[in-house]
Amino acid sequence: MKTATELIHRPRAAEANMINPPIHRGSTVLFKNFEDLTRANAGTYEGILYGTDRLPAQRSFEEALCALEGGRLTRAFQSGLAAILGTFYAFTKAGDHILLCDNAYGPGQLFCRDVLSRFGVTFNCVPANVGADIVDYLKPNTRLILLESPGSNSLEIQDIPAVAAVAKARGILTALDNTWATPLYLDPFRHGVDLSIHSVSKYISGHSDILLGAVTATDRCAEALDHYCRVTETYAQPEDCHLALRGLKTLPVRLKQHEQSALEIARWLELHPAVGQVIHPALPCHPEHALWKRDFTGSTGLFSFTLKQEPEPSKLAAFIDSLRLFGIGYSWGGYHSLVTAARHHRALPSRYDGRTLVRLSIGLEDPEDLKADLEQGLARLY
Ligand SMILES: Cc1ncc(COP(=O)(O)O)c(C=O)c1O
């Protein structure tokens, strides 16, 4: 069966001949009898113990994502950030050192700086386009490397197999935030990564109506992830898991449209006189285009561009505020197009330092309408 078919036909609803699975809410799950309770107390009961033991919608979503990723075990978290933080907690201990790719989701870096440091875990950033040179940043106590490829603002791509090979040879774990590509357009495990992280809030759910995260582990990491989630009783809301499961079923068709529309708009922007550089990994001008072509099987709807001249703040505001079809807001990956813009700066020197990056999340509107909206907006810049 092809992936799109499999996503639609698994899992099947077990109750009431409904095509969609039911949603259960609640804390208490009743045991059939005292013997089951006794088993639960002894840790040998196989059913669901309690609401925090992951209700059916959560389990179904985790199983579906795990199958799509080709991993051993998936666990859902209350948000993408919670999935990143859960990975840090589950796989590090006092005295360990973490390497974070400099373009990884910013709050993860803040968490390392302000919280993990209090528990004796240190961190450093590595360049956003790091590859085998990651070896120069390793310390004897480096335990975990977090990549995000492409990074969700400046879209640098890492040489994932090269980093994973260096890490593997030294017993270091590699985690990848795979939110941009989704499992459909990048298979992290094929490239040697141990843990695949998603903000399910983006493409997988696809409608900007939930916050949810997930971590999928290979054999090597499955037990530790499961154990961490058990002892912390990590769980996600059943309604959110239900919507995420629904999102998975339409992910292949949505992604194709996001990809096609974003590429059309990116190519059009490349020719626009007000635009400097269009930063989209599937364009040949992208500095790591060759890596994208080698490792990814598609591109999605999030990309950025610089402007030919740095705009006056008031002109930039006039451009952004004039857009009628692009909402001004954080997050991405939904059906509604979004825009953000900011001066780029990072912990390490990077190629767009000091430049304004306009970031577009191309939704499912007709690309002709989106281009017309951008055209009238860009005309207000100079
Ligand atoms: C690449 C990436 N990872 C993780 C997150 C965090 O996800 P969430 O908003 O679900 O916490 C974001 C949020 O924008 C993101 O862009």
The ligand as an SDF file (V2000), in Angstrom:
LIG
                    3D

 16 16  0  0  0  0  0  0  0  0999 V2000
   10.5910   24.2800   13.9950 C   0  0  0  0  0  0  0  0  0  0  0  0
    9.7120   24.4150   15.1930 C   0  0  0  0  0  0  0  0  0  0  0  0
    9.7960   23.4930   16.1450 N   0  0  0  0  0  0  0  0  0  0  0  0
    9.0340   23.5750   17.2540 C   0  0  0  0  0  0  0  0  0  0  0  0
    8.1560   24.6170   17.4400 C   0  0  0  0  0  0  0  0  0  0  0  0
    7.3200   24.6750   18.6710 C   0  0  0  0  0  0  0  0  0  0  0  0
    6.0820   24.1560   18.3830 O   0  0  0  0  0  0  0  0  0  0  0  0
    4.7620   24.4790   19.2220 P   0  0  0  0  0  0  0  0  0  0  0  0
    4.2840   25.8050   18.7440 O   0  0  0  0  0  0  0  0  0  0  0  0
    3.8640   23.3520   18.8750 O   0  0  0  0  0  0  0  0  0  0  0  0
    5.1840   24.4860   20.6590 O   0  0  0  0  0  0  0  0  0  0  0  0
    8.0330   25.6020   16.4600 C   0  0  0  0  0  0  0  0  0  0  0  0
    7.0610   26.6920   16.6330 C   0  0  0  0  0  0  0  0  0  0  0  0
    6.9430   27.5980   15.8550 O   0  0  0  0  0  0  0  0  0  0  0  0
    8.8410   25.5040   15.3080 C   0  0  0  0  0  0  0  0  0  0  0  0
    8.7990   26.4310   14.3380 O   0  0  0  0  0  0  0  0  0  0  0  0
  1  2  1  0
  2  3  1  0
  2 15  2  0
  3  4  2  0
  4  5  1  0
  5  6  1  0
  5 12  2  0
  6  7  1  0
  7  8  1  0
  8  9  2  0
  8 10  1  0
  8 11  1  0
 12 13  1  0
 12 15  1  0
 13 14  2  0
 15 16  1  0
M  END
$$$$
